Amino acid sequence: FFFLESKKPGPIMPCRKSLPMLLLVPLCTAYTLRASPPRMQNSATTLVHAGSVASPAIRPDLAAAIGNEPKVGMANEDELLAKSTFPIPPDQLIALAKAFTAAQLAGTADGSNGGSDWFAEDFRFVAPVVGPYDKDLFIDSLKSFDLRTAFPNLSSNYHHWRVCPFEPNRVWYSVKYLGTNDGPVLGRPATGKSVDSPVQAHSVTFNEKGEVKKFTIGYVLDKETGNTGGLGGVFGLFYAIGYALPFPEAQPYQPSPLYGALQASNRAIQDAFKASPAFKSAVNKVITTLGKRPDA
């Protein structure tokens, strides 16, 4: 229930990177797909393919690969969206998502201050380690934090709005928080420190009336970027300015002792797998036995 507010009136939203599940050493299989190389012109520096010229900065052998695409596993987004029976078309869904975001910034999304109530009765809010919340709990939680004073110049940098081809009533978009802690936060003085968050994925899911039935936020795309320790939303803001909250979910991810040991010895494990398929098979059986879900 930690929420982010912007330099504009009204709240943006929170969260944090989800804690990774216990993973064991991944095994990968690579598939090489070959296609006829595109026509070359001055092959040391220039590639002509489909009417475009490759940048001379690209290594020639990689430039020659431009135009090759996966022959399997590619979703036909246009075809999937064309099959949708949802009554609101994609362009209007994106417009609705942006209008909902504007209402949040203005503090009117719940119907207060003369605005429209955007929330469906079965609304759910979900973040990596927060929720699910129903409509009333979400709205009350939003009002319990006011970070505009702490981060008066904070910008969300909304970008990459698109409709999900698999859930054609859902709009995905990305945010990247940039700003400075220029005011007091949670009773603490301003630090003057800057915030540079990783890009985070948010989504808004609508019902047939254009009401918001689900809102998800704070799913970090690359934990190695920014200065928030890989954390999203308010958890990341606090960490960036030196006021990290005192529980594991609000701290940068740390592997468990077992997983940490496995990662540290991953090279030796992979070499042992290559040397002995029988050993690999035995280890995999142990792994899947220990990790088996009780409800599976």
NORRACOR-V713756 format. One record per pair of residues at least 12 apart in sequence whose C-alpha atoms are under 6 Angstrom apart, sorted by the first residue. I is the first residue (numbers start at 1). J is the second residue. D is the distance in Angstrom with one decimal. If there is no record, write none. Layout:
# NORRACOR-V713756
i=I j=J d=D
i=I j=J d=D
This chain:
# NORRACOR-V713756
i=1 j=141 d=5.8
i=2 j=14 d=5.8
i=2 j=234 d=6.0
i=3 j=234 d=6.0
i=4 j=234 d=5.6
i=5 j=147 d=5.4
i=5 j=148 d=5.6
i=6 j=148 d=5.7
i=6 j=154 d=5.4
i=7 j=148 d=5.9
i=7 j=152 d=4.7
i=7 j=153 d=5.1
i=7 j=154 d=5.4
i=8 j=105 d=5.8
i=9 j=105 d=5.3
i=9 j=106 d=4.8
i=10 j=104 d=5.6
i=10 j=105 d=4.0
i=10 j=106 d=4.7
i=10 j=107 d=3.9
i=11 j=104 d=5.6
i=11 j=105 d=5.3
i=14 j=218 d=5.9
i=14 j=233 d=3.9
i=14 j=234 d=5.3
i=15 j=218 d=4.8
i=15 j=232 d=5.2
i=15 j=233 d=4.1
i=15 j=234 d=5.8
i=16 j=218 d=5.4
i=16 j=231 d=4.9
i=16 j=232 d=3.8
i=16 j=233 d=5.6
i=16 j=235 d=5.8
i=17 j=128 d=5.8
i=17 j=219 d=5.6
i=17 j=220 d=5.5
i=17 j=231 d=5.2
i=17 j=232 d=5.5
i=18 j=128 d=4.5
i=18 j=129 d=5.9
i=44 j=60 d=6.0
i=77 j=165 d=5.5
i=80 j=165 d=5.6
i=81 j=165 d=5.4
i=90 j=163 d=6.0
i=118 j=211 d=5.3
i=118 j=212 d=5.9
i=119 j=211 d=5.6
i=119 j=212 d=5.0
i=120 j=211 d=5.3
i=120 j=212 d=5.5
i=120 j=213 d=5.2
i=123 j=135 d=5.4
i=123 j=213 d=4.2
i=123 j=214 d=5.4
i=124 j=214 d=4.8
i=125 j=214 d=5.7
i=125 j=215 d=4.9
i=125 j=216 d=6.0
i=126 j=216 d=4.9
i=127 j=216 d=5.5
i=127 j=217 d=5.3
i=149 j=183 d=5.4
i=150 j=181 d=5.4
i=150 j=182 d=5.7
i=150 j=183 d=4.0
i=150 j=184 d=5.1
i=150 j=185 d=5.2
i=151 j=180 d=5.8
i=151 j=181 d=4.9
i=151 j=182 d=5.9
i=153 j=179 d=5.5
i=154 j=178 d=5.7
i=154 j=179 d=4.2
i=155 j=177 d=5.6
i=155 j=178 d=5.4
i=156 j=175 d=5.5
i=156 j=176 d=5.4
i=156 j=177 d=4.6
i=157 j=175 d=5.4
i=157 j=176 d=5.4
i=158 j=174 d=5.7
i=158 j=175 d=4.6
i=159 j=174 d=5.3
i=160 j=173 d=5.2
i=160 j=174 d=5.8
i=161 j=173 d=4.4
i=169 j=205 d=5.7
i=169 j=206 d=5.6
i=170 j=204 d=5.7
i=170 j=205 d=4.2
i=171 j=203 d=5.5
i=171 j=204 d=5.3
i=172 j=202 d=5.9
i=172 j=203 d=4.4
i=173 j=201 d=6.0
i=173 j=202 d=5.5
i=174 j=200 d=5.5
i=174 j=201 d=4.7
i=174 j=202 d=5.9
i=175 j=199 d=5.6
i=175 j=200 d=5.3
i=176 j=197 d=5.7
i=176 j=199 d=4.7
i=177 j=196 d=6.0
i=177 j=197 d=5.2
i=178 j=195 d=5.4
i=178 j=196 d=4.9
i=179 j=194 d=5.7
i=179 j=195 d=5.2
i=180 j=193 d=5.7
i=180 j=194 d=4.2
i=180 j=195 d=5.9
i=181 j=193 d=5.6
i=193 j=241 d=5.4
i=195 j=240 d=5.8
i=196 j=226 d=4.8
i=196 j=227 d=5.5
i=197 j=226 d=4.8
i=197 j=228 d=5.7
i=198 j=225 d=5.2
i=198 j=226 d=5.1
i=199 j=221 d=5.9
i=200 j=218 d=5.4
i=200 j=219 d=5.1
i=200 j=220 d=4.4
i=200 j=221 d=5.7
i=201 j=219 d=5.0
i=202 j=216 d=5.4
i=202 j=217 d=4.2
i=203 j=215 d=5.8
i=203 j=216 d=5.1
i=218 j=232 d=5.1
i=218 j=233 d=5.7
i=220 j=232 d=6.0
i=227 j=240 d=5.7
i=228 j=240 d=4.7
i=229 j=252 d=5.1
i=235 j=250 d=5.2
